[in-house]
Amino acid sequence: MKGSPNTMALSDTLANIYLFDWQKLILKEVQQKDEFFGRYKDEIFFTWNDSDHVLRPYLHAVQNVQSNVHFQVSIGSSVRFFGAHVENRQGQLYTRVHPDLFMQNYTLPYVVGHTKLKHSNYLRAALLRAVCYCSLVEDFHRERIYLELSYLINGYSLLFVESH
C-alpha cells in the first residue's frame, strides 16, 4: 500500500481487501496440488512442485487479474523467507532460522538506552522464533546455544543467560 504506514491497522485491512482476489486464485491452485502457502502482510510464499514452464504462465494469469501485483520468483530446493531457511528435503518440508548475513556473528541488537530487561525480552523472543522456525530439535538446540554464546561473549553473566 503506497503511502500507508505499516503500523496502522487500516493499512492491513486495505491490503487484505486489495490482495483478496489474486490470493484466492493462488490458494485454489495450491490447495488442488496439495502445496504449502503462507502470507504475511503483502508477502506470500508457496511451494510449487510442477515445472517452471507451468509456473510462469500461471503467475502471468494471476498478474492479469491485478496488474499492480509484482512477483519476485525464487526457484530452488531452498529459499529464505522472513529470516527462515525453508527447504525441500526429499519431499519433506525442512525449516530453521536463517542468520542475518549483514550482522557480524555473536552480535546483539543494540540501541542506546536499552536496559538489560530489553535484552532479556530479545533473548526470549529469539528463542520463541527458533521454536517456531526449527523443524528439527537439533536445529533449535544449535540456535539456542548460539544465542547463549552471543550473550556470554557480549559480557552477560551465565546467571543472566540461564535465568532468561
C-alpha positions in Angstrom: 0.0 0.0 0.0 1.7 3.1 -1.2 1.8 6.0 1.3 0.2 4.0 4.1 2.2 3.2 7.3 2.7 -0.5 8.1 1.8 0.1 11.7 -1.6 1.4 11.0 -4.4 -1.2 11.4 -6.3 0.3 8.5 -3.3 -0.5 6.2 -3.6 -4.2 7.0 -7.3 -4.2 6.3 -6.9 -2.3 3.0 -4.1 -4.7 1.9 -6.3 -7.7 2.7 -9.1 -6.2 0.5 -6.6 -5.4 -2.3 -4.9 -8.8 -2.3 -8.1 -10.9 -1.8 -8.9 -11.7 -5.5 -5.4 -12.8 -6.6 -4.7 -14.6 -3.3 -7.9 -16.6 -3.9 -6.5 -17.7 -7.3 -3.2 -18.8 -5.8 -4.9 -20.6 -2.9 -7.2 -22.5 -5.2 -4.2 -23.8 -7.2 -2.1 -24.5 -4.2 -4.8 -26.5 -2.5 -5.6 -28.6 -5.6 -1.9 -29.5 -5.9 -1.5 -30.1 -2.1 1.2 -27.5 -1.8 2.2 -25.1 1.0 1.1 -21.5 1.2 2.0 -18.7 3.6 1.4 -15.0 3.7 2.5 -12.1 5.9 1.1 -8.7 5.0 1.9 -8.2 1.3 4.5 -11.0 1.1 3.5 -14.5 0.0 5.3 -17.8 -0.1 4.1 -21.0 -1.7 5.7 -24.2 -2.9 5.4 -25.5 -6.4 6.5 -28.9 -7.5 5.5 -28.6 -11.1 7.8 -27.3 -13.8 8.9 -23.7 -14.3 7.2 -23.9 -17.7 3.8 -24.3 -16.0 4.6 -21.8 -13.2 5.4 -18.8 -15.4 2.1 -18.7 -17.4 0.2 -19.4 -14.2 1.8 -16.3 -12.5 1.2 -14.3 -15.6 -2.5 -15.2 -15.4 -2.6 -14.2 -11.8 -1.0 -10.9 -12.6 -3.6 -10.2 -15.3 -6.2 -10.2 -12.5 -4.3 -7.4 -10.7 -1.7 -5.6 -12.8 -0.1 -3.9 -9.8 1.0 -7.2 -8.2 4.7 -7.8 -8.7 6.5 -11.1 -8.2 10.0 -12.0 -7.1 10.3 -15.6 -8.0 12.9 -17.8 -6.3 13.2 -21.3 -7.7 15.3 -23.9 -6.0 15.2 -26.6 -3.3 15.6 -23.9 -0.6 14.7 -20.3 -0.1 14.9 -17.6 2.6 11.6 -16.1 3.8 11.4 -13.6 6.7 14.5 -14.9 8.4 13.6 -18.5 7.9 15.5 -21.0 5.8 12.9 -23.2 4.0 13.9 -26.3 2.2 12.5 -29.3 0.4 14.5 -32.3 1.6 13.3 -35.3 -0.4 9.7 -34.3 -0.2 9.8 -33.2 3.5 9.5 -29.5 4.5 12.6 -28.5 6.5 12.9 -25.1 8.2 15.4 -23.4 10.5 16.4 -19.9 11.5 18.4 -18.2 8.7 21.2 -16.0 10.1 21.2 -12.3 9.1 24.1 -12.1 6.6 24.6 -8.4 7.3 25.2 -8.9 11.0 28.5 -10.0 12.4 28.5 -13.3 14.3 27.5 -13.2 18.0 26.3 -9.6 17.8 23.3 -8.5 19.8 20.9 -5.9 18.6 21.9 -2.7 20.3 20.0 0.5 20.8 21.3 3.3 23.0 19.4 3.4 26.3 18.1 -0.2 26.2 18.2 -1.8 29.6 19.1 -5.4 30.4 15.3 -6.1 30.6 15.1 -5.3 26.9 17.9 -7.7 26.1 16.1 -10.2 28.2 13.0 -9.7 26.1 15.1 -10.1 23.0 16.5 -13.4 24.2 13.1 -14.7 25.0 11.7 -13.5 21.6 14.7 -15.1 19.7 14.1 -18.4 21.5 10.4 -18.3 20.6 11.3 -17.6 17.0 13.7 -20.6 17.0 10.9 -22.8 18.4 8.6 -21.7 15.6 11.2 -21.8 12.8 13.1 -25.0 13.5 11.6 -28.2 12.2 14.3 -30.3 13.9 15.1 -30.3 17.6 18.8 -30.3 16.8 18.5 -27.1 14.9 16.6 -25.5 17.8 19.4 -26.5 20.2 22.1 -25.2 17.9 20.2 -21.8 17.7 19.8 -21.8 21.5 23.5 -22.4 22.0 24.4 -19.7 19.5 22.1 -17.2 21.3 23.5 -18.1 24.7 27.1 -17.7 23.4 26.2 -14.3 21.9 25.1 -13.1 25.3 28.2 -14.5 27.1 30.6 -13.1 24.5 28.9 -9.7 25.0 29.5 -9.6 28.7 26.4 -11.0 30.1 26.8 -13.4 33.0 26.0 -17.1 32.9 23.4 -16.5 35.6 21.6 -13.9 33.3 21.6 -16.3 30.4 20.4 -19.3 32.4 17.6 -17.3 34.1 16.2 -15.8 31.0 
